[in-house]
Amino acid sequence: MIAALSDAIGAGALAVGSVLVTLLPFLPQSIATQPEQIMIIVGFGGQALFASRFIIQWLKSEGARKSVIPVAFWYFSIGGGAVLLLYAIWRQDPVIMCGQGIGLFIYARNLYFILRPTEAVTDK
């Protein structure tokens, strides 16, 4: 199953590469024939999203003069984790898939706790 997903992701990368070469003819033709080139960009994009969450958290904490985790931290965690999971599936790397898959669940759960409607607290 992972191999089939990896092949589908690779085919998608080739399709994106073909579109990019058509729209931007100055790009090398190899982008349309070698999925590795597009997927390396995807992998670095995921890493950039994932790293951005720490920059956002740092800037927000500096402004508040205390440690703060803003909601944007969780959105960037989910975005970066999803892109890195896509990359890991393409690479067929079970270590990264496991880490990012578990992480995505945790990030989504934290976001759920933040965004869910508050319930009235009653004394029993």
C-alpha positions in Angstrom: 0.0 0.0 0.0 2.8 2.4 0.9 4.5 1.6 -2.5 1.3 2.5 -4.3 0.9 5.8 -2.4 4.6 6.5 -3.2 4.0 5.9 -6.9 0.9 8.1 -6.9 2.8 10.9 -5.2 5.7 10.5 -7.7 3.2 10.7 -10.6 1.7 13.8 -9.0 5.2 15.3 -8.8 5.8 14.6 -12.4 2.5 16.2 -13.4 3.4 19.3 -11.3 6.8 19.3 -13.0 5.3 19.2 -16.4 3.0 22.1 -15.6 5.8 24.1 -14.3 8.0 23.5 -17.3 5.1 24.5 -19.6 4.4 27.7 -17.6 8.0 28.5 -17.0 10.0 27.3 -20.0 13.3 28.5 -18.5 13.1 25.7 -16.0 15.1 22.5 -16.8 13.2 19.7 -18.6 14.4 17.3 -15.9 11.8 18.7 -13.5 9.1 17.0 -15.7 10.9 13.7 -15.8 12.5 13.3 -12.4 10.1 13.4 -9.4 13.1 13.7 -7.0 13.6 17.3 -8.0 10.0 18.4 -7.2 9.9 16.2 -4.1 13.1 17.7 -2.7 11.4 21.1 -3.0 8.3 19.7 -1.2 10.5 18.2 1.6 12.3 21.5 2.1 8.9 23.3 2.0 7.6 21.1 4.7 10.7 21.7 6.8 10.3 25.5 6.3 6.7 25.3 7.5 7.6 23.2 10.4 10.5 25.4 11.5 8.3 28.5 11.1 6.2 27.4 14.0 9.2 27.9 16.3 9.9 31.4 14.9 6.2 32.4 15.4 6.3 31.0 19.0 9.6 32.8 19.8 8.3 36.1 18.4 5.0 35.8 20.3 6.8 34.9 23.5 9.3 37.8 23.2 6.3 40.2 22.8 4.6 38.7 25.9 7.8 38.5 27.9 6.8 34.9 28.8 6.5 31.6 27.1 3.4 31.6 24.8 2.2 29.0 22.3 0.0 30.9 19.8 -2.8 29.1 17.8 -0.7 29.7 14.6 1.9 27.3 16.1 -0.5 24.4 15.8 -1.6 25.4 12.3 2.0 25.5 11.1 2.7 22.2 12.9 -0.2 20.6 11.0 0.9 22.1 7.7 4.5 21.2 8.1 3.7 17.7 9.5 1.3 17.0 6.6 3.8 18.0 3.9 6.6 16.0 5.7 4.3 13.0 5.9 3.7 13.3 2.2 7.4 13.4 1.6 8.0 10.5 4.0 5.4 8.4 2.2 7.0 9.2 -1.2 10.4 8.1 0.3 8.8 5.1 1.9 10.5 6.0 5.2 8.6 4.3 8.0 10.5 6.2 10.7 9.5 9.7 9.4 6.0 8.4 8.6 5.5 7.2 12.2 6.9 10.4 13.7 4.9 12.7 11.5 1.7 10.6 11.7 1.7 10.6 15.5 2.7 14.3 15.6 -0.2 15.2 13.3 -2.7 13.5 15.7 -1.2 15.4 18.6 -1.2 18.8 16.8 -4.8 18.3 15.7 -5.9 17.3 19.2 -4.3 20.4 20.7 -6.0 22.6 18.1 -9.3 20.8 18.9 -8.8 21.6 22.6 -8.2 25.3 21.8 -11.0 25.7 19.3 -13.8 23.6 20.9 -16.6 25.5 22.6 -16.1 25.9 26.3 -18.6 23.9 28.3 -20.3 25.2 31.4 -18.6 23.9 34.5 -21.1 22.6 37.1 -20.4 21.7 40.7 -21.5 18.2 41.7 
